[in-house]
């Protein structure tokens, strides 16, 4: 991952907490309860049911996927 990509992810994560009051880790736990399958299913669910932006939802879904192994 490039430095630019790392900085972008860090900015999205910081904005996520500032805008929602929940950390990336908290959102990843919520994503783990999604009644959908797959990465994009989780992204779409987060956007539709929690109002996250596309990039916020992707970051959360990536965090969830990486934590699950």
Residue pairs with C-beta under 8 A, 6 or more apart in sequence:
9 59
12 55
12 56
12 59
13 23
13 24
13 59
15 56
16 22
16 23
16 24
16 27
16 52
16 56
16 59
16 60
17 23
17 24
20 27
20 52
22 30
24 59
24 60
24 63
25 63
27 46
27 52
27 56
27 60
27 63
28 60
28 63
28 64
28 67
30 46
30 50
30 60
31 42
31 45
31 46
31 60
31 61
31 63
31 64
32 64
32 68
34 41
34 42
34 45
34 46
35 45
36 42
36 44
36 45
39 61
39 62
39 65
40 61
42 57
42 60
42 61
42 64
43 54
43 57
43 58
43 61
44 57
46 52
46 56
46 57
46 60
46 61
47 53
47 54
47 57
52 60
